[in-house]
Amino acid sequence: MKKLFLLIFALMAVFVFSACGAEDEYEAMTIRVAAMRGPTAMGLLHLMDENANGNARNYYEFEILGSPDLVPPLFAQGAVDIAAVPGNLAAVLHNRLDVKALAVVTLGVLHIVDTTDTIHSIADLAGRTIFLHGQGATPEFALNYVLTQNGLTPDVDVYIEFRAEHAEIAALLENGQAEIALLPEPFVSTVLMRYIDGLRVALDLTEEWNRVQPDYGLIMSVVIANRDFVENHPEAVAVFMEEYAASVAFINANVPEAAQLAVDFEIIPNANIAATAIPRTNIVFITGQEMRQNLLGFYQVLYNEEPQSIGGGMPADDFFFIP
């Protein structure tokens, strides 16, 4: 009888253990993820590699896009679950579609380059002309904010010339028609490798932003998700965020390997450029209340400059995913 009791007890224990294990075991699901080619997608590189090798905990379908304009239709059509997008576009989509912000993934990637060796502070820009791409977008608003906080009025004390493409600005620097430009990575590293006479990185706009606004960062990229997806698949979202955070840590700690991944996944065409660009790309993974505080401060700057840059209104609290 005693042996029978022990056998029954053992079988019950195995059953309970198995049931608990089955309940705790995470079942992988397919997640459709879009990202912009360039710095916005850089933090995902290791996760993309893990996914390609069958080592990710979810099944990811990645789509790398060449323009932010391609993102809104994907969400509107239900063709994407999660996307890494420019920071201001995240707010625009919240005001037009039902998306939530999961994390800030890229801080400032903007740098002022100079061929004259005369720009060593924001004050040195007085009376000079800066060439940039991004009229009506974050580059313009960030530059205007830093200039005004340093007592310089855009288009009065500092002249701003917009061009349609970064490549056009690079050509102007190369032929001497431009002396000063505001460029993002990896274009900074690209033009530096052209060995343009005297060209140097004069100022990091992120550092200049932090001098005048230490409470929140210059945000370039945010990961957003469809609200229904977040609410219906909380475990999958949690796993994705864990894997994304691990990917960001890998990229920042393993630059040569990350640079090669950037080439392999066609994010940046040259590994040397990628290796130079990554340390200046400010790849991060900021979540929760810290994300909320940073985004609200950043969006307030954009709203003050041009309300439509974030969709016409400050995002409500339900925009922020706080686990």
For each residue, the residues with C-beta under 8 A, 3 or more apart:
1: 4 5
2: 5 6
3: 6 7
4: 1 7 8
5: 1 2 8 9
6: 2 3 9 10
7: 3 4 10 11
8: 4 5 11 12
9: 5 6 12 13
10: 6 7 13 14
11: 7 8 14 15
12: 8 9 15 16
13: 9 10 16 17
14: 10 11 17 18
15: 11 12 18 19
16: 12 13 19 20
17: 13 14 20 21
18: 14 15 21 22
19: 15 16 22 23
20: 16 17 23 24
21: 17 18 24 25
22: 18 19 25
23: 19 20
24: 20 21
25: 21 22
26: 57 235 239
27:
28: 57 58 59
29: 58 59 233 236
30: 58 59 60 61
31: 58 59 60 61 81 82 236 240
32: 60 61 63 79 80 81 82
33: 44 60 61 62 63 80 81 82 83 84
34: 62 63 64 65 70 71 74 80 82 83 84
35: 40 41 44 62 63 64 65 83 84 85
36: 40 41 64 65 66 67 68 84 85 86 221
37: 40 41 64 65 66 266 267
38: 41 42 184 185 186 267 268
39: 42 106 109 184 185 186 220 221 277 281 283
40: 35 36 37 84 85 86 105 106 220 221
41: 35 36 37 38 44 45 64 84 265 267
42: 38 39 45 106 251 258 262 267 278 281 283
43: 84 105 106 244 247 248 251 283 284 285
44: 33 35 41 47 48 62 84 244 247
45: 41 42 48 49 247 251 258 261 262 265 267
46: 49 50 246 247 250 251 258 261
47: 44 50 51 56 60 243 244 246 247
48: 44 45 51 52 60 62 247 261 265
49: 45 46 52 53 261 264 265
50: 46 47 53 55 56 243 247
51: 47 48 54 55 56 58 59 60 62
52: 48 49
53: 49 50
54: 51
55: 50 51
56: 47 50 51 59 60 243
57: 26 28 239 242 243
58: 28 29 30 31 51 236 239 240 243
59: 28 29 30 31 51 56
60: 30 31 32 33 47 48 51 56
61: 30 31 32 33
62: 33 34 35 44 48 51
63: 32 33 34 35 74 80
64: 34 35 36 37 41 265 266 267
65: 34 35 36 37 68 70 71
66: 36 37 70
67: 36 70
68: 36 65 71 85 86 89
69: 72
70: 34 65 66 67 73 74
71: 34 65 68 74 75 80 83 85 89 93
72: 69 75 76 92 93 96 97
73: 70 76 77 79
74: 34 63 70 71 77 79 80 83
75: 71 72 78 79 80 83 93 97 99 226
76: 72 73 97
77: 73 74
78: 75 226
79: 32 73 74 75
80: 32 33 34 63 71 74 75 83 226
81: 31 32 33 225 226 229
82: 31 32 33 34 102 223 224 225 226 229 240
83: 33 34 35 71 74 75 80 223 224 225
84: 33 34 35 36 40 41 43 44 105 221 222 223
85: 35 36 40 68 71 89 90 93 221 222 223 224
86: 36 40 68 89 90 137 138 220 221 222
87: 90 91 104 138 219 220 221 222 295 298
88: 91 92 137 138 141 299 302 309 310
89: 68 71 85 86 92 93
90: 85 86 87 93 94 99 101 222 224 295
91: 87 88 94 95 295 299 302 310 311 314 315 319
92: 72 88 89 95 96 309 310 311
93: 71 72 75 85 89 90 96 97 99 224 311
94: 90 91 97 99 100 101 224 311 315 316 319
95: 91 92 310 311 312 313 315
96: 72 92 93 311
97: 72 75 76 93 94
98: 226 227 228
99: 75 90 93 94 224 225 226 227 319
100: 94 224 225 227 230 318 319 320 321
101: 90 94 104 222 223 224 291 295 315 319 320 321
102: 82 222 223 224 225 230 237 241 287 321
103: 222 223 241 244 285 286 287 291
104: 87 101 107 217 219 221 222 223 284 285 286 287 291 294 295
105: 40 43 84 221 222 223 244 248 283 284 285 286
106: 39 40 42 43 109 219 220 221 281 282 283 284
107: 104 206 217 218 219 220 282 284
108: 142 204 205 206 209 217 218 219 220 282
109: 39 106 184 185 206 220 280 281 282
110: 139 142 143 182 183 184 205 206 218 220
111: 182 183 184 185 188 201 202 203 204 205 280
112: 119 125 130 180 181 182 201 202 203 205
113: 173 180 181 182 183 188 191 192 199 200 201 202
114: 117 118 119 179 180 198 199 200 202
115: 173 176 178 179 180 196 197 198 199 200
116: 119 179 180 198
117: 114 198 200
118: 114 124
119: 112 114 116 124 125 128 180 202 203
120: 124 202 203
121: 124 203
122: 125 146 147 150 152 203 208
123: 126 150 152
124: 118 119 120 121 128
125: 112 119 122 128 130 147 152 157 158 180
126: 123 152 157 158
127: 157 158
128: 119 124 125 158 159 179 180
129: 158 159 160 161 178 179 180
130: 112 125 143 158 159 160 161 180 181 182
131: 161 162 163 169 172 173 178 180 181 182
132: 139 140 143 160 161 162 163 169 181 182 183
133: 139 162 163 164 165 166 168 169 183
134: 137 138 139 140 162
135: 140 162
136: 140 306 309
137: 86 88 134 140 141 309
138: 86 87 88 134 141 142 220 302 309
139: 110 132 133 134 142 143 182 184
140: 132 134 135 136 137 143 144 160 162
141: 88 137 138 144 145 301 302 305 306 309
142: 108 110 138 139 145 146 205 209 218 301
143: 110 130 132 139 140 146 147 154 160 182 205
144: 140 141 147 148 154 305
145: 141 142 148 149 209 212 213 301 305
146: 122 142 143 149 150 205 208 209 212
147: 122 125 143 144 150 152 153 154 157 158
148: 144 145 151 152 153 154
149: 145 146 212 213
150: 122 123 146 147 208 212
151: 148
152: 122 123 125 126 147 148 157 158
153: 147 148 156 157 158
154: 143 144 147 148 157 158 160
155: 158 159 160
156: 153
157: 125 126 127 147 152 153 154
158: 125 126 127 128 129 130 147 152 153 154 155
159: 128 129 130 155
160: 129 130 132 140 143 154 155
161: 129 130 131 132 178
162: 131 132 133 134 135 140
163: 131 132 133 166 168 169 172
164: 133 168
165: 133 168 169
166: 133 163 169 170 183 184 187
167: 170 171
168: 133 163 164 165 171 172
169: 131 132 133 163 165 166 172 173 178 181 183
170: 166 167 173 174 183 187 190 191 194
171: 167 168 174 175
172: 131 163 168 169 175 177 178 181
173: 113 115 131 169 170 176 177 178 179 181 191 196 199
174: 170 171 191 194 196
175: 171 172
176: 115 173 179
177: 172 173
178: 115 129 131 161 169 172 173 181
179: 114 115 116 128 129 173 176
180: 112 113 114 115 116 119 125 128 129 130 131 202
181: 112 113 130 131 132 169 172 173 178
182: 110 111 112 113 130 131 132 139 143 205
183: 110 111 113 132 133 166 169 170 187 188 191
184: 38 39 109 110 111 139 166 187 188 220
185: 38 39 109 111 188 189 277 280 281
186: 38 39 189 190 268 273 274 276 277 281
187: 166 170 183 184 190 191
188: 111 113 183 184 185 191 192 201 277 280
189: 185 186 192 193 273 274 276 277 280
190: 170 186 187 193 194 270 273
191: 113 170 173 174 183 187 188 194 196 199
192: 113 188 189 195 196 199 201 276
193: 189 190 270 272 273 276
194: 170 174 190 191 199
195: 192 199
196: 115 173 174 191 192 199
197: 115
198: 114 115 116 117
199: 113 114 115 173 191 192 194 195 196
200: 113 114 115 117
201: 111 112 113 188 192 204
202: 111 112 113 114 119 120 180
203: 111 112 119 120 121 122 207 208
204: 108 111 201 207 208 280
205: 108 110 111 112 142 143 146 182 208 209 218
206: 107 108 109 110 209 210 217 218 282
207: 203 204 210 211
208: 122 146 150 203 204 205 211 212
209: 108 142 145 146 205 206 212 213 217 218
210: 206 207 213 214 217 218
211: 207 208 214
212: 145 146 149 150 208 209
213: 145 149 209 210 216 297 301
214: 210 211
215: 293 297
216: 213 219 293 294 295 296 297 298
217: 104 107 108 206 209 210 294 298
218: 107 108 110 142 205 206 209 210 298
219: 87 104 106 107 108 216 222 294 295 298
220: 39 40 86 87 106 107 108 109 110 138 184 282
221: 36 39 40 84 85 86 87 104 105 106
222: 84 85 86 87 90 101 102 103 104 105 219 295
223: 82 83 84 85 101 102 103 104 105 244
224: 82 83 85 90 93 94 99 100 101 102
225: 81 82 83 99 100 102 229 230 237 321
226: 75 78 80 81 82 98 99 229 230
227: 98 99 100 230 231
228: 98 231 232
229: 81 82 225 226 232 233 236 237
230: 100 102 225 226 227 233 234 237 321
231: 227 228 234
232: 228 229
233: 29 229 230 236 237
234: 230 231 237 238
235: 26 238 239
236: 29 31 58 229 233 239 240
237: 102 225 229 230 233 234 240 241 321
238: 234 235 241 242 323
239: 26 57 58 235 236 242 243
240: 31 58 82 236 237 243 244
241: 102 103 237 238 244 245 287 323
242: 57 238 239 245 246
243: 47 50 56 57 58 239 240 246 247
244: 43 44 47 103 105 223 240 241 247 248 285
245: 241 242 248 249 285
246: 46 47 242 243 249 250
247: 43 44 45 46 47 48 50 243 244 250 251
248: 43 105 244 245 251 252 283 284 285
249: 245 246 252 253 285
250: 46 246 247 253 254 257 258
251: 42 43 45 46 247 248 254 255 258 278 283
252: 248 249 255 258 278 283
253: 249 250
254: 250 251 257 258
255: 251 252 258 259 275 278 279
256: 259 260 275
257: 250 254 260 261
258: 42 45 46 250 251 252 254 255 261 262 274 278
259: 255 256 262 263 268 271 272 274 275 278
260: 256 257 263 264 271 274
261: 45 46 48 49 257 258 264 265 267
262: 42 45 258 259 265 267 268 271 274 278
263: 259 260 266 267 268 269 270 271 274
264: 49 260 261
265: 41 45 48 49 64 261 262
266: 37 64 263 269
267: 37 38 41 42 45 64 261 262 263 274
268: 38 186 259 262 263 271 273 274 277
269: 263 266 273
270: 190 193 263 273 274
271: 259 260 262 263 268 274 275
272: 193 259 275 276
273: 186 189 190 193 268 269 270 276 277
274: 186 189 258 259 260 262 263 267 268 270 271 277 278
275: 255 256 259 271 272 278
276: 186 189 192 193 272 273 279 280
277: 39 185 186 188 189 268 273 274 280 281
278: 42 251 252 255 258 259 262 274 275 281 283
279: 255 276
280: 109 111 185 188 189 204 276 277
281: 39 42 106 109 185 186 277 278
282: 106 107 108 109 206 220
283: 39 42 43 105 106 248 251 252 278
284: 43 104 105 106 107 248
285: 43 103 104 105 244 245 248 249
286: 103 104 105 290 291 294
287: 102 103 104 241 290 291 321 323
288: 291 292 322 323
289: 292 293 322
290: 286 287 293 294
291: 101 103 104 286 287 288 294 295 320
292: 288 289 295 296 317 320 322
293: 215 216 289 290 296 297
294: 104 216 217 219 286 290 291 297 298
295: 87 90 91 101 104 216 219 222 291 292 298 299 315 320
296: 216 292 293 299 300 314 315
297: 213 215 216 293 294 300 301
298: 87 216 217 218 219 294 295 301 302
299: 88 91 295 296 302 303 310 314 315
300: 296 297 303 304 314
301: 141 142 145 213 297 298 304 305
302: 88 91 138 141 298 299 305 306 309 310
303: 299 300 306 307 309 310 313 314
304: 300 301
305: 141 144 145 301 302 309
306: 136 141 302 303 309
307: 303 310 312 313
308: 311 312
309: 88 92 136 137 138 141 302 303 305 306
310: 88 91 92 95 299 302 303 307 313 314 315
311: 91 92 93 94 95 96 308
312: 95 307 308
313: 95 303 307 310
314: 91 296 299 300 303 310
315: 91 94 95 101 295 296 299 310 319 320
316: 94 319
317: 292 320
318: 100
319: 91 94 99 100 101 315 316
320: 100 101 291 292 295 315 317
321: 100 101 102 225 230 237 287
322: 288 289 292
323: 238 241 287 288
